[in-house]
Every structure is written in structure tokens, then in C-alpha cells.
Amino acid sequence: MTSQSKTKLASSDRQRRFNDRVACIRLRMAIGQALDDRGITTLAAIGEALGMPAAEANGLLTRRQWREGDVAALQAAAARLGLSV
């Protein structure tokens, strides 16, 4: 595949993804801090606190790759912990 045949994202899409990435980082940090403050450290307890399976909660909090819907899932997890989002 040559560089000419790669599709480029529109400027607005790139900006939206950048904003989503920043929001994800901030939400992950806030959620991690809230869990730490409450002494919640095991995967099972984290999953229970966030209202999702432990593996899914772990993936949501540690994933490095941008995925559609992560911001909404992290906002829901933060709201469940009583954090203002």
C-alpha cells in the first residue's frame, strides 16, 4: 500500500479523536485515583465497583489504543463512582 492510497481522516475527525484521547486519559486518571483512595485494587473489586466484568474493566482502564465508545464507558464508570464528569 502506498502512502497515496491511504485514506486520511478529515481534520474534524482527527480533532475529535484527539479530544477523545485526552478525555480518556483524564477519566482513567480520575477513576484510578478514586479506586486507589477507596483501597480498591483487585481486578474483581475494580470490576464490581465499575459495574462490569473484571476483564472488561481492566481493559477499559489500561487500554492504550483509541476505541470508539471508550469515552462514554469511562464517563459511566466515573459517574458510578460518584465523580463529576
DSSP file (Angstrom, degrees, kcal/mol; ACC not computed):
  #  RESIDUE AA STRUCTURE BP1 BP2  ACC     N-H-->O    O-->H-N    N-H-->O    O-->H-N    TCO  KAPPA ALPHA  PHI   PSI    X-CA   Y-CA   Z-CA
    1    1 A M              0   0    0      0, 0.0     2,-0.2     0, 0.0     5,-0.0   0.000 360.0 360.0 360.0 126.9    0.0    0.0    0.0
    2    2 A T    >>  -     0   0    0      1,-0.1     3,-0.8     4,-0.0     4,-0.7  -0.477 360.0-111.5 -88.5 162.8    1.5    3.3   -1.0
    3    3 A S  T 34 S+     0   0    0      1,-0.2     3,-0.4     2,-0.2    -1,-0.1   0.782 116.5  59.4 -65.9 -24.7    1.1    6.5    1.0
    4    4 A Q  T 34 S+     0   0    0      1,-0.2    -1,-0.2     3,-0.0     0, 0.0   0.804 103.0  51.0 -73.3 -27.5   -1.0    7.9   -1.7
    5    5 A S  T <4 S+     0   0    0     -3,-0.8    -1,-0.2     2,-0.1     2,-0.2   0.580  86.3 103.0 -88.6  -8.3   -3.6    5.2   -1.4
    6    6 A K  S  < S-     0   0    0     -4,-0.7     2,-0.4    -3,-0.4    -3,-0.0  -0.514  74.6-124.6 -71.7 140.0   -4.0    5.5    2.3
    7    7 A T        -     0   0    0     -2,-0.2     2,-0.4     1,-0.0    -2,-0.1  -0.698  22.2-145.8 -86.3 137.5   -7.2    7.3    3.3
    8    8 A K        -     0   0    0     -2,-0.4     2,-0.2     1,-0.0     3,-0.1  -0.784  15.6-116.7-102.4 145.7   -6.7   10.3    5.6
    9    9 A L        -     0   0    0     -2,-0.4    -1,-0.0     1,-0.1     2,-0.0  -0.508  35.6-105.0 -75.3 147.3   -9.1   11.4    8.3
   10   10 A A     >  -     0   0    0     -2,-0.2     4,-2.5     1,-0.1     3,-0.3  -0.336  32.4-109.0 -66.0 155.3  -10.7   14.7    7.9
   11   11 A S  H  > S+     0   0    0      1,-0.2     4,-2.4     2,-0.2     5,-0.2   0.881 120.2  52.6 -55.2 -41.6   -9.4   17.5   10.1
   12   12 A S  H  > S+     0   0    0      1,-0.2     4,-2.2     2,-0.2    -1,-0.2   0.873 109.3  49.4 -65.8 -36.3  -12.6   17.4   12.2
   13   13 A D  H  > S+     0   0    0     -3,-0.3     4,-2.5     2,-0.2    -2,-0.2   0.901 110.5  50.1 -68.3 -41.1  -12.3   13.6   12.7
   14   14 A R  H  X S+     0   0    0     -4,-2.5     4,-2.3     1,-0.2    -2,-0.2   0.919 112.2  47.9 -62.2 -42.6   -8.6   14.0   13.8
   15   15 A Q  H  X S+     0   0    0     -4,-2.4     4,-2.6    -5,-0.2    -2,-0.2   0.902 111.1  50.6 -65.1 -41.4   -9.6   16.7   16.2
   16   16 A R  H  X S+     0   0    0     -4,-2.2     4,-2.4     2,-0.2    -2,-0.2   0.922 111.6  47.7 -63.0 -44.4  -12.5   14.6   17.6
   17   17 A R  H  X S+     0   0    0     -4,-2.5     4,-2.6     2,-0.2    -2,-0.2   0.901 111.3  50.9 -63.9 -40.7  -10.2   11.6   18.2
   18   18 A F  H  X S+     0   0    0     -4,-2.3     4,-2.3     2,-0.2    -2,-0.2   0.939 111.4  47.5 -61.0 -46.5   -7.5   13.8   19.8
   19   19 A N  H  X S+     0   0    0     -4,-2.6     4,-2.4     1,-0.2    -2,-0.2   0.887 111.6  51.3 -62.0 -39.5  -10.2   15.2   22.2
   20   20 A D  H  X S+     0   0    0     -4,-2.4     4,-2.7     2,-0.2    -1,-0.2   0.910 108.9  50.9 -63.3 -42.6  -11.4   11.7   22.9
   21   21 A R  H  X S+     0   0    0     -4,-2.6     4,-2.3     2,-0.2    -2,-0.2   0.926 111.6  47.0 -61.6 -44.8   -7.9   10.5   23.7
   22   22 A V  H  X S+     0   0    0     -4,-2.3     4,-2.4     1,-0.2    -1,-0.2   0.920 112.7  49.5 -63.1 -43.8   -7.3   13.4   26.1
   23   23 A A  H  X S+     0   0    0     -4,-2.4     4,-2.7     1,-0.2    -2,-0.2   0.905 110.1  51.6 -61.8 -41.7  -10.7   12.8   27.7
   24   24 A C  H  X S+     0   0    0     -4,-2.7     4,-2.9     2,-0.2     5,-0.2   0.919 109.6  49.3 -61.4 -44.5   -9.9    9.1   28.1
   25   25 A I  H  X S+     0   0    0     -4,-2.3     4,-2.2     2,-0.2    -2,-0.2   0.937 113.5  46.1 -61.7 -46.4   -6.6    9.9   29.8
   26   26 A R  H  X S+     0   0    0     -4,-2.4     4,-2.4     1,-0.2    -2,-0.2   0.912 114.6  47.1 -63.9 -42.7   -8.2   12.3   32.2
   27   27 A L  H  X S+     0   0    0     -4,-2.7     4,-2.9     2,-0.2     5,-0.3   0.914 111.1  51.2 -66.1 -42.5  -11.0    9.9   33.0
   28   28 A R  H  X S+     0   0    0     -4,-2.9     4,-2.6    -5,-0.2    -1,-0.2   0.905 111.8  48.0 -61.3 -40.8   -8.7    7.0   33.5
   29   29 A M  H  X S+     0   0    0     -4,-2.2     4,-2.4    -5,-0.2    -2,-0.2   0.927 113.5  46.7 -65.4 -44.4   -6.5    9.0   35.9
   30   30 A A  H  X S+     0   0    0     -4,-2.4     4,-2.3     2,-0.2    -2,-0.2   0.912 114.9  46.4 -64.7 -42.8   -9.6   10.2   37.9
   31   31 A I  H  X S+     0   0    0     -4,-2.9     4,-2.6     2,-0.2     5,-0.2   0.929 112.3  50.7 -65.5 -44.9  -11.1    6.7   38.1
   32   32 A G  H  X S+     0   0    0     -4,-2.6     4,-2.4    -5,-0.3    -2,-0.2   0.902 111.6  48.1 -59.4 -42.1   -7.7    5.2   39.1
   33   33 A Q  H  X S+     0   0    0     -4,-2.4     4,-2.8     2,-0.2    -1,-0.2   0.911 111.4  49.8 -65.2 -42.9   -7.3    7.8   41.8
   34   34 A A  H  X S+     0   0    0     -4,-2.3     4,-1.4     2,-0.2    -2,-0.2   0.903 112.0  48.0 -63.6 -41.0  -10.8    7.2   43.1
   35   35 A L  H  <>S+     0   0    0     -4,-2.6     5,-2.7     2,-0.2     4,-0.4   0.919 112.9  48.8 -65.0 -43.1  -10.2    3.5   43.2
   36   36 A D  H ><5S+     0   0    0     -4,-2.4     3,-1.5     1,-0.2    -2,-0.2   0.924 107.9  54.0 -60.7 -45.6   -6.9    4.0   45.0
   37   37 A D  H 3<5S+     0   0    0     -4,-2.8    -1,-0.2     1,-0.3    -2,-0.2   0.817 111.3  46.2 -59.6 -31.1   -8.5    6.3   47.5
   38   38 A R  T 3<5S-     0   0    0     -4,-1.4    -1,-0.3    -5,-0.2    -2,-0.2   0.448 114.8-116.2 -91.7  -1.3  -11.1    3.7   48.3
   39   39 A G  T < 5 +     0   0    0     -3,-1.5     2,-0.8    -4,-0.4    -3,-0.2   0.726  63.0 149.9  74.5  21.6   -8.5    0.9   48.6
   40   40 A I      < +     0   0    0     -5,-2.7    -1,-0.2    -6,-0.2    -2,-0.1  -0.791   6.9 139.4 -91.7 108.9   -9.9   -1.0   45.6
   41   41 A T        +     0   0    0     -2,-0.8    -1,-0.2    -3,-0.1     2,-0.1   0.641  35.4  89.9-126.0 -23.7   -7.0   -2.8   44.0
   42   42 A T  S  > S-     0   0    0      1,-0.1     4,-2.6     4,-0.0     5,-0.2  -0.483  76.0-123.6 -80.9 151.7   -8.0   -6.3   42.9
   43   43 A L  H  > S+     0   0    0      1,-0.2     4,-2.7     2,-0.2     5,-0.2   0.897 112.2  52.0 -59.1 -41.2   -9.4   -6.8   39.4
   44   44 A A  H  > S+     0   0    0      1,-0.2     4,-2.2     2,-0.2    -1,-0.2   0.918 111.7  45.9 -62.8 -42.7  -12.6   -8.4   40.8
   45   45 A A  H  > S+     0   0    0      2,-0.2     4,-2.6     1,-0.2    -2,-0.2   0.874 112.0  51.5 -68.7 -37.1  -13.2   -5.4   43.1
   46   46 A I  H  X S+     0   0    0     -4,-2.6     4,-2.1     2,-0.2    -2,-0.2   0.937 110.6  48.6 -63.9 -46.3  -12.5   -3.0   40.3
   47   47 A G  H  X>S+     0   0    0     -4,-2.7     5,-2.6     1,-0.2     4,-0.9   0.908 112.8  48.1 -59.0 -42.8  -15.0   -4.7   38.1
   48   48 A E  H  <5S+     0   0    0     -4,-2.2     3,-0.5     1,-0.2    -1,-0.2   0.911 111.0  50.3 -64.8 -42.6  -17.6   -4.7   40.8
   49   49 A A  H  <5S+     0   0    0     -4,-2.6    -1,-0.2     1,-0.2    -2,-0.2   0.844 116.0  42.1 -65.0 -33.7  -17.0   -1.0   41.6
   50   50 A L  H  <5S-     0   0    0     -4,-2.1    -1,-0.2     2,-0.2    -2,-0.2   0.529 111.4-120.3 -92.0  -6.3  -17.4   -0.1   37.9
   51   51 A G  T  <5S+     0   0    0     -4,-0.9    -3,-0.2    -3,-0.5    -4,-0.1   0.862  77.4  94.6  73.1  36.8  -20.3   -2.5   37.3
   52   52 A M  S   <S-     0   0    0     -5,-2.6    -1,-0.3    -6,-0.1    -2,-0.2  -0.961  85.8 -70.5-149.4 164.8  -18.7   -4.6   34.6
   53   53 A P     >  -     0   0    0      0, 0.0     4,-2.6     0, 0.0     5,-0.2  -0.254  47.8-117.1 -57.4 148.1  -16.8   -7.9   34.3
   54   54 A A  H  > S+     0   0    0      1,-0.2     4,-2.7     2,-0.2     5,-0.2   0.884 113.4  50.3 -56.8 -43.4  -13.3   -7.6   35.8
   55   55 A A  H  > S+     0   0    0      1,-0.2     4,-2.3     2,-0.2    -1,-0.2   0.895 111.8  47.9 -64.3 -39.6  -11.5   -8.3   32.4
   56   56 A E  H  > S+     0   0    0      2,-0.2     4,-2.4     1,-0.2    -2,-0.2   0.911 112.5  48.7 -67.2 -42.3  -13.6   -5.6   30.7
   57   57 A A  H  X S+     0   0    0     -4,-2.6     4,-2.0     2,-0.2    -2,-0.2   0.918 111.6  49.7 -63.4 -43.6  -12.9   -3.1   33.5
   58   58 A N  H  X S+     0   0    0     -4,-2.7     4,-1.5    -5,-0.2    -2,-0.2   0.923 111.9  48.1 -61.7 -44.3   -9.2   -3.9   33.3
   59   59 A G  H  X S+     0   0    0     -4,-2.3     4,-1.8     1,-0.2    -1,-0.2   0.899 110.6  51.4 -62.7 -41.3   -9.2   -3.4   29.6
   60   60 A L  H  < S+     0   0    0     -4,-2.4    -1,-0.2     1,-0.2    -2,-0.2   0.879 114.8  42.3 -64.0 -38.2  -11.0   -0.2   29.7
   61   61 A L  H  < S+     0   0    0     -4,-2.0    -1,-0.2    -5,-0.2    -2,-0.2   0.676 124.4  33.5 -85.1 -17.5   -8.7    1.3   32.3
   62   62 A T  H  < S+     0   0    0     -4,-1.5    -2,-0.2    -5,-0.2    -3,-0.2   0.522  82.7 121.6-116.3  -7.5   -5.4    0.1   30.7
   63   63 A R     <  -     0   0    0     -4,-1.8     4,-0.1    -5,-0.2    -4,-0.0  -0.309  36.7-171.9 -62.9 137.9   -6.0    0.1   27.0
   64   64 A R        +     0   0    0      2,-0.1     2,-0.3    -2,-0.0    -1,-0.1   0.669  60.7  84.3-100.9 -23.9   -3.6    2.3   25.0
   65   65 A Q  S    S-     0   0    0      1,-0.1     2,-0.2     0, 0.0    -2,-0.0  -0.640  84.7-113.8 -86.8 137.2   -5.4    2.1   21.6
   66   66 A W        -     0   0    0     -2,-0.3     2,-0.4     4,-0.0    -1,-0.1  -0.462  37.8-177.7 -67.5 134.4   -8.2    4.5   20.9
   67   67 A R    >   -     0   0    0     -2,-0.2     3,-1.8    -4,-0.1     4,-0.3  -0.998  32.8-105.6-135.7 141.5  -11.6    2.8   20.5
   68   68 A E  T 3  S+     0   0    0     -2,-0.4   -51,-0.0     1,-0.2     0, 0.0  -0.403 106.4  24.6 -59.8 133.2  -15.0    4.3   19.7
   69   69 A G  T 3> S+     0   0    0     -2,-0.1     4,-2.1     4,-0.0    -1,-0.2   0.314  84.8 112.4  95.1  -8.3  -17.2    4.3   22.8
   70   70 A D  H <> S+     0   0    0     -3,-1.8     4,-2.8     1,-0.2     5,-0.2   0.900  75.6  53.9 -64.5 -39.8  -14.4    4.4   25.4
   71   71 A V  H  > S+     0   0    0     -4,-0.3     4,-2.6     1,-0.2    -1,-0.2   0.935 110.1  46.7 -61.4 -45.6  -15.2    8.0   26.5
   72   72 A A  H  > S+     0   0    0      2,-0.2     4,-2.2     1,-0.2    -1,-0.2   0.911 113.6  48.4 -63.2 -42.4  -18.8    7.1   27.1
   73   73 A A  H  X S+     0   0    0     -4,-2.1     4,-2.1     2,-0.2    -2,-0.2   0.900 113.4  47.1 -65.6 -40.5  -17.9    3.9   29.0
   74   74 A L  H  X S+     0   0    0     -4,-2.8     4,-2.6     2,-0.2    -2,-0.2   0.877 110.7  52.2 -69.0 -37.1  -15.3    5.8   31.1
   75   75 A Q  H  X S+     0   0    0     -4,-2.6     4,-2.4    -5,-0.2    -2,-0.2   0.904 110.2  48.7 -63.9 -40.3  -17.9    8.5   31.8
   76   76 A A  H  X S+     0   0    0     -4,-2.2     4,-2.1     2,-0.2    -2,-0.2   0.905 111.9  49.0 -65.4 -41.1  -20.4    5.9   33.0
   77   77 A A  H  X S+     0   0    0     -4,-2.1     4,-1.4     2,-0.2    -2,-0.2   0.916 112.0  48.7 -64.5 -42.8  -17.7    4.3   35.2
   78   78 A A  H  <>S+     0   0    0     -4,-2.6     5,-2.8     1,-0.2     4,-0.4   0.908 110.8  50.4 -64.0 -41.6  -16.8    7.7   36.7
   79   79 A A  H ><5S+     0   0    0     -4,-2.4     3,-1.1     1,-0.2    -1,-0.2   0.879 106.4  55.6 -63.8 -37.3  -20.4    8.5   37.3
   80   80 A R  H 3<5S+     0   0    0     -4,-2.1    -1,-0.2     1,-0.3    -2,-0.2   0.833 107.8  49.3 -63.7 -31.7  -20.9    5.2   39.1
   81   81 A L  T 3<5S-     0   0    0     -4,-1.4    -1,-0.3    -3,-0.2    -2,-0.2   0.501 121.8-110.3 -84.4  -4.1  -18.0    6.1   41.4
   82   82 A G  T < 5 +     0   0    0     -3,-1.1     2,-0.3    -4,-0.4    -3,-0.2   0.670  68.5 146.1  84.7  17.6  -19.6    9.5   42.1
   83   83 A L      < -     0   0    0     -5,-2.8     2,-0.5    -6,-0.2    -1,-0.3  -0.631  52.8-117.6 -85.8 145.1  -17.0   11.5   40.2
   84   84 A S              0   0    0     -2,-0.3    -1,-0.0     1,-0.1    -5,-0.0  -0.717 360.0 360.0 -82.9 130.1  -18.2   14.6   38.3
   85   85 A V              0   0    0     -2,-0.5    -1,-0.1   -10,-0.1    -6,-0.0   0.367 360.0 360.0-117.0 360.0  -17.5   14.3   34.6
